[in-house]
Each structure stands twice: as structure tokens, then as C-alpha cells.
Amino acid sequence: MLPNDIHMLVSILNMKLRDDDMSLENLLDINDLNEHDFFERLEKNDYYYDEQINQIKQK
């Protein structure tokens, strides 16, 4: 189960993106996260996904 806290969530997902070398799309699928809802949540909390470096970053 993933944490509700956005900062913890971003940290864990970034670690998985880096260490497991997978795409965000695959990571969302594995964790049963809706892509639209996920990106909306990132935006609401001043985060964005940088596809070039495969990392979630703060604005």
C-alpha cells in the first residue's frame, strides 16, 4: 500500500522509478493508480512528472 502523504508518495515512486528502471505508466499500473487522478494530485500539490529524467519533481 502506498502512503497518502504526497511527499512520501513522491519519494517512494521516485525511488522505484530510479531503482527499478521502469516507466511511470508501468508503475501506476502495478500500484493500481489511475493516471488522470495521479497527475491531478501531483498538480494540486505543485509536483510534475519530468519524462526526460523519469522523475517526479516539485515546481
C-alpha positions in Angstrom: 0.0 0.0 0.0 1.3 3.4 -0.9 1.2 6.3 1.6 -1.4 9.1 1.4 1.1 11.8 2.2 2.1 13.3 -1.1 5.7 13.9 -0.2 6.2 10.3 1.0 4.4 9.1 -2.1 6.6 11.1 -4.4 9.7 9.9 -2.6 8.7 6.2 -2.9 7.7 6.5 -6.5 10.9 8.3 -7.5 12.9 5.6 -5.8 11.0 2.9 -7.7 11.4 4.8 -11.0 15.1 5.1 -10.4 15.9 1.7 -8.8 13.6 -0.5 -10.8 14.1 1.4 -14.1 10.5 1.4 -15.1 8.2 3.8 -16.7 5.7 5.9 -14.7 2.9 4.3 -16.7 4.0 0.8 -15.6 4.5 1.9 -12.0 1.0 3.4 -11.9 -0.5 0.2 -13.4 1.4 -2.0 -10.9 0.1 0.1 -8.0 -3.5 0.3 -9.4 -3.3 4.1 -9.6 -5.5 6.0 -12.1 -3.2 8.1 -14.3 -5.6 11.0 -14.6 -6.2 11.1 -10.8 -2.5 10.8 -10.1 -1.5 13.7 -12.4 -4.3 15.8 -10.9 -3.0 15.1 -7.4 0.6 16.0 -8.5 -0.6 19.2 -10.0 -2.7 20.1 -6.9 0.4 19.7 -4.7 2.8 21.5 -7.0 4.5 18.5 -8.4 5.0 17.4 -12.0 6.5 14.4 -13.9 9.6 15.1 -15.9 9.6 12.4 -18.6 13.1 13.2 -19.8 14.7 12.2 -16.5 11.9 9.9 -15.4 11.4 11.7 -12.1 8.6 13.5 -10.2 9.7 16.9 -9.2 8.4 19.9 -7.3 7.6 23.1 -9.2 
